Amino acid sequence: MSKQQKPELQVRRFSKGFVWAHAINAISFLALYITALPMYTEWFDWLYVVLGGPEMARLLHRIFAVTFILPTFIWLIFDPKGFKLWLKELITWKKRDIQFFAEFTKELFGFKSKHVKQTFFNAGEKINSILQILTAIIILGSGFPMWFPDLFPSAVVQWAYLFHNIGFGLAAAVVVGHIYLSVIHKNSRPGFTGVVTGKVPARWAKEHYAEWYEEEVKKGNFPDLDDPKQNKKKGA
């Protein structure tokens, strides 16, 4: 008989607050996209049947517009430490971040690359977060005049429709790239479990976020993967 394979050692990367915030954000964005499609093109008029008609589609769009705002507050309330770390990392850029993009480009096109030491969020994740923040501001900022047109000059409302379309198009492009890198790309795919369960494979975490992992080892939170005695005890 062959020996039963031991489960891969896991370490916690994200808090439950982040996991819930990420899930609500993803569901809200998808729902906003689906409910908006029949409003922009006749090709998706069949969705009105699924959604319960034009009025119900508009109502659902507005409901999910509200839930789209909630993840930020959920993360801030239930994991303020993680939220502050995220903000701090977004404004902290060093030479290693530029090196990351150079190596990542090689990896993306199938060339040999090396891992550049990164902290909790790598440079790619920082860019993704910044783009999501900017597109969210455009979408929400333009959506408000569209929802309450009586409160704004007609010119503002007209421009709001244009910027709403632009913002949503850019956001969709960012999301497609995000899904590819987190779910499909073989080298970053293991990290997908982090946004679902909060945990990721320890070996993968050490390779992709070496500086952060080493800090957690020093604190006694993660196992030192070079020490076989610790591997069996910590990280679950």
N, C-alpha and C positions, 0 to 999 in steps of 0.2 A: 504493500500500500504506500502511496505517496504521502508525504507529510502535508498536513493542512497548512495552507499559506496564512501567515499572520496578517491581520488587518494593518493597513498603513497608519503610522503614527500621525495623529492630528493635533493641531494647536489652534487656539481661538484667536481669530483675527478681528472679527467684528462683534459688537455687542448686540443683544436682542433688540435694543432700541434702533440701531442702524438697520438691522435685518427687516424690521417692520416698516421703517421709513422707506427703505429701498423698494420693498414690495408694493407699498401703496403708491409710490411715485411711478413705478413701472405700469401698474394696472391703470392708474389714472391717465397716463399719457396714451396708452393704447386705446382706452375708452374715448378719450378726446379725439384721437385720430379717426376712429371708426365712426363716431357720431358726426364728425365734420365732413367726411367724404361726400355724402349725398347733398350737402349744402353747396359744394363747390363745383360739382360736375354731374351731369345727368347719367353718366356711366354707372353711378352707384345709387341710382334712385331705388333699386331693389332693396337697399338697406332700410329704406323707410318702412317697408313691410315687416322686416325683422325687428326694427326699433319701435314700431307702434305708430308710425306716421310722423310727418314733419314737426308737429308741435311737441310730441314726446321726444323726438331726437334733439330738439333745441333744449328742452328741459334737462335731459340727461347730460347734454354737453355742459350746461351750466352747473349741474351738480358735481360733475367730475372736475370742472374748473376749480371748484372750491376744495375738493379733496386733493387736487394737485398741489395746493399750497400747504397742506397739512404736514407732509413729511419733514420739512425743515423744523417745525415746532416739536414734532414727535422726537426727532433725534436730539434736539437741544434740551428738551425736558428730561428724557430718559437716559441720555448719555452726554451730558454737557462736556465732560472731559474729552470724549472722542470728537465732539463737534468743534471744540476749540483747537484741538490738534489739527483737524482738517483745515480750518481757516489759517492757522499758522503755517502749515505746509504749502498752502496755495501762494503765499507771498514770500516763501523762502526758496530762492533759486541759486544754485551753485554750479560750479564747473561740471560736476558729475551728472547734472541734469542734461547738459548739452551733450556730454559723452553718451548718455543713455540713448538719445535720439539717433546718434550716429550708429550705434550698435544695433538698435532696434530696426533701423532701416535695412541693415544687412540681413538680419534675421527674417524680416518680412518678405524679402525677395529670395530667400533660400540660400544666402551666403553664410559662411562660417562667422559666428559672432561670439562675443564674450559677455558675461554678466558684469554690469557696472553696479557697484554697491549703492543701494537705495535705502531710503528711510521707510516709514509706514506707507506713504503713497509715492509711487514712482513718478517720473516726469510725465509719462503718458497719461496717467490717471489725473495728474494735476491739470493738464491741458483739457482733458475731457470734462472735468468739473467746472473749469472756467467757462468753457463753451456752453455747458448746460445752464450755468448761471446767467450768462448773457442772453441766450435764447429764451429762457424763462422770463427774464425781465421784459423782453420784446413782446412775448406772447401775452403775459399778464397785463403789461402796460397798455397794449393796444386793445386787449379784450375788454377792459373796463369801459372805455367810451362806446364800444359796440354794444355792451350790455345795457348801459344807461345813456343812450344818445341824447336824451332831453337835457342832460346836465352839461353838454359840451356843444361848442359851435359846430355847424354841419361840416366845415372844412376839416376839423379835427377828427370827426367820425369817419370821413372818407379816407383820410390818411391812415386811420387806425386799421381799416380793412386791408390796406396794402401791406402795412407792417406786420399785421397778424399773419398774413399769408407767407411773407418772407420769413418771419420768425419760426413758423411751424415747419416750413420747408427745411430750414437750416437745422432745426431740432431733430427732424426725422433723419437727416443725413448723419448727425452726430450719434443718434441712437443705433442706426444700422452699423456704423463703425464700432460702436461700443459692444454690440451683440456679437459681431464677428470676432473681436479680440477676446471676449470673455467666454464665449460658448463654442466657437468653431476653431479658432487658432490653437494648434496643438500645444504650444509652449505655455500659453496663458490660460488654457481651459481648466486646469486643476483649481484655479482660483475662483471659479464660478460657485463652488460649494460655499465659499465665504459669505456670499450675499444670500444664500439659501439657509444654511445652518449656522453660519458664523465661524465655522472652522475650515481650515485648509490643511493639506498635507505638510507636515513639518519640513521635510526635505525640500519641497518646492518653495516654501516660505523662506527658508534660509538662502536658497539660490537667488530668488528674485528680490528679497528685501533684507539683504545681509546685515546692514547696519542696524535696522530695527530688531531683527532676530537676535543679534549679538547682545543688544541692550537688554532684551528680555531674559536672555540666558544669565547675564550678570545679576539681574534682579531675582533670579531663581524661579521665574515664571515658566520658562521653556527648558526643555532638555538640551544638553550639549550633545549634538548628534555624533560628535567625535569621541564621546565617552559612552561605551556600550552599557555601562551600569545604569546611567541616567535614562537611557532610551526606553527602558522597560517600565519606568516608574512615572514619568511626567509627560504632560502634553495632551492627555485625553480630555 
